[in-house]
Amino acid sequence: MKIINGMPDHVHCLFLLNREKSIAEVIKQIKGSSSHFINQNDFINEKFAWQTGYAAYSVAESALNSVFQYIQNQKNHHQKQSFDNEYLQLLKLYGFETEENE
């Protein structure tokens, strides 16, 4: 794990993926371990659970520093642009269909 930082409605992680593990395995481990930790320590009144899905992106080695900085400063970034807006823009940029552009 290089960096992890969160907002109330999402979390960003930057990690180097072990070639012997799939992204799905790593996300399952992160979600399971963190849910267990949060619930064991009673950090919130109700039972904590992550949403079903997730998004994962590969990053060129040349972009690692930029992505690290983005994650480190995401609170400031999201004051200027909402997560939902940014996510929709990424989907459009890389040619994924959204309800908005169908």
Backbone torsions as a table, in degrees:
resi	resn	phi	psi	omega
1	MET	NA	124.8	176.9
2	LYS	-88.7	-44.5	178.8
3	ILE	-161.4	150.1	173.1
4	ILE	-140.9	137.8	179.8
5	ASN	-153.9	146.2	-174.4
6	GLY	-133.3	160.4	172.5
7	MET	-118.1	172.5	-179.9
8	PRO	-58.9	-27.7	-175.6
9	ASP	-114.8	2.7	178.2
10	HIS	-166.9	164.4	-179.9
11	VAL	-132.0	141.6	173.0
12	HIS	-112.8	136.3	176.4
13	CYS	-129.7	142.0	171.8
14	LEU	-122.2	118.4	179.0
15	PHE	-143.7	156.5	174.6
16	LEU	-89.3	123.5	-175.2
17	LEU	-82.1	125.3	174.3
18	ASN	-65.2	128.8	-176.1
19	ARG	-64.1	-12.4	179.2
20	GLU	-94.9	0.5	178.9
21	LYS	-120.4	145.5	174.5
22	SER	-88.9	161.6	175.9
23	ILE	-59.7	-41.7	-179.8
24	ALA	-58.5	-41.3	179.2
25	GLU	-64.9	-42.8	-178.7
26	VAL	-66.0	-45.7	179.3
27	ILE	-62.6	-42.1	177.9
28	LYS	-58.5	-42.7	179.6
29	GLN	-66.1	-44.6	-179.6
30	ILE	-62.6	-48.5	-179.2
31	LYS	-64.2	-44.9	-178.3
32	GLY	-64.7	-47.8	-178.9
33	SER	-64.5	-43.0	-177.7
34	SER	-70.2	-39.1	176.9
35	SER	-61.2	-45.9	179.4
36	HIS	-59.7	-46.3	-179.3
37	PHE	-61.2	-47.1	-179.1
38	ILE	-62.6	-44.8	-177.9
39	ASN	-72.0	-36.9	178.4
40	GLN	-65.1	-31.9	-176.5
41	ASN	-98.7	5.9	176.7
42	ASP	49.9	47.1	179.2
43	PHE	-70.5	-24.5	177.1
44	ILE	-131.9	159.9	-175.2
45	ASN	-68.9	-37.9	-179.8
46	GLU	-98.4	173.8	178.2
47	LYS	-71.7	131.9	179.6
48	PHE	-88.0	138.8	173.4
49	ALA	-150.5	140.8	176.3
50	TRP	-76.8	157.9	172.6
51	GLN	-65.4	166.5	-176.4
52	THR	-67.6	-44.6	-172.5
53	GLY	-92.9	-180.0	174.9
54	TYR	-161.7	165.8	173.6
55	ALA	-122.4	140.4	179.0
56	ALA	-135.5	139.3	-178.2
57	TYR	-132.2	140.3	172.6
58	SER	-85.6	150.1	-176.3
59	VAL	-130.6	133.3	176.1
60	ALA	-64.0	147.2	179.5
61	GLU	-56.9	-33.7	179.9
62	SER	-67.8	-16.2	-178.8
63	ALA	-101.2	-0.3	-176.2
64	LEU	-56.3	-44.0	-178.4
65	ASN	-64.9	-41.4	178.8
66	SER	-63.3	-43.8	-180.0
67	VAL	-66.5	-40.2	176.8
68	PHE	-57.7	-47.9	-179.7
69	GLN	-63.0	-41.0	178.0
70	TYR	-58.9	-48.8	-179.0
71	ILE	-64.6	-41.9	179.9
72	GLN	-61.9	-32.9	-175.7
73	ASN	-111.0	24.5	-173.6
74	GLN	-64.9	-28.8	178.4
75	LYS	-60.9	-47.3	177.7
76	ASN	-64.4	-41.1	-179.1
77	HIS	-60.7	-44.8	-176.5
78	HIS	-77.1	-7.8	170.4
79	GLN	-73.4	-26.1	-179.9
80	LYS	-91.6	-31.7	-177.6
81	GLN	-145.4	131.1	-178.4
82	SER	-69.4	155.0	176.7
83	PHE	-59.6	-44.7	-179.3
84	ASP	-58.7	-45.9	178.2
85	ASN	-60.9	-46.7	-178.3
86	GLU	-63.2	-42.3	-179.6
87	TYR	-63.2	-44.6	177.5
88	LEU	-61.4	-39.4	178.1
89	GLN	-64.0	-40.8	177.3
90	LEU	-62.9	-44.0	179.0
91	LEU	-59.9	-45.1	179.1
92	LYS	-64.5	-44.8	-178.0
93	LEU	-56.6	-38.6	-176.4
94	TYR	-101.0	16.4	169.7
95	GLY	79.9	20.1	177.0
96	PHE	-89.4	140.4	179.5
97	GLU	-75.3	137.9	172.9
98	THR	-128.3	161.8	178.0
99	GLU	-57.6	-32.7	-177.0
100	GLU	-68.4	-32.9	-176.0
101	ASN	-111.4	17.2	177.1
102	GLU	-81.2	NA	NA
